[in-house]
Amino acid sequence: MHSIILDYPKVAAVIPTRDRKDKLFRFLEGFSKQTYPNLHIIVIDSNSNDGTREELLKQFPQVTLIRVTDREYWAGATNAGVKLALKNSYDYILTINDDSVVEPDHLERMVAIARKHQVLVLGNCINYLSNPNLIWSIGTSNDWGTANFLKLNYHNIELDNLPESVKDSEIIEVNALAGNGVLIHRQVFEAIGLYNETFLPHYHADSEITIRATKRGIKVFVSPSVILLNDFHDDQKQLNLRQSQGLIYALFYKKSHLFILSLIYIFVMYCPNTKKFSTFWRLINRFFQLRRKS
């Protein structure tokens, strides 16, 4: 039992959700047992039809519920939670997805590491819930000059096969982060603004805000030893279903990782001028390859 909660910065966990009551309630059941004593949970519901709103506060009365429309998508819903956290003077905002599973000391470890190293943006290692030893990402790299300019670090590598330099590091600096399990100090939002819900309504808004932070001189880090398990597979099946309807559909579907407006925005805003032609050419080639496969 922590005796003096005032010694611990106020943290708001921001969780967007829509029609995933079972996953959300599984997450909240575990996350409500976090050992960190100064945590508040904010759930943003994008007009769910599965009874999420009706049952949430009955089962988890300690949670704050924000209701938004189903047109908000990830970025807009997350912004609603961040705005409330900033208004209520929270020190850190943790963005985390409703299909995640974490250990009870997950947040306590992240806050301790962030404060120890005076880090304003800290992510965790993301692994597969179905295979906890398999890495989905340890941060993201901007691999400009290729079509894969948001490259997941150590993607599909076993934990045991990581380089010793990574295993032994409490934190490593990265270009960007996926938004699942990212601890961000309020100073970051005050300095660079919120997620860009206009050009990046769903995918890549999380990466873009950390790239924006880096560009403004705010370094971004990840802790390889703090692991979040993500339940990816149902979402991937849904994405594959969308893409099976054709590449053109995927390019203009706002919840697709291929949404053309988001990719163009990141390319225009952040690709170095010396890499723009090679990146653009390879991106076009990638689209032609995907079109032939679709």
Secondary structure, 3 states (H helix, E strand, C coil): CCCCHHHCCCEEEEEEECCCHHHHHHHHHHHCCCCCCCEEEEEEEECCCCCHHHHHHHHCCCCEEEEECCCCHHHHHHHHHHHHHHHCCCCEEEECCCCEECCCCHHHHHHHHHHHCCCCEEEEEEEECCEEEEEEECCEECCCCCCCCCEECCCCCEHHHCCHHHHCCCCEEECECCCCCEEEEHHHHHHHCCCCCCCCCCCCHHHHHHHHHHHCCCCEEEEEEEEEEECCHHHHHHHHHHHHCCHHHHHHCCCCCCCHHHHHHHHHHHCCHHHHHHHHHHHHHHHHHHHHHC
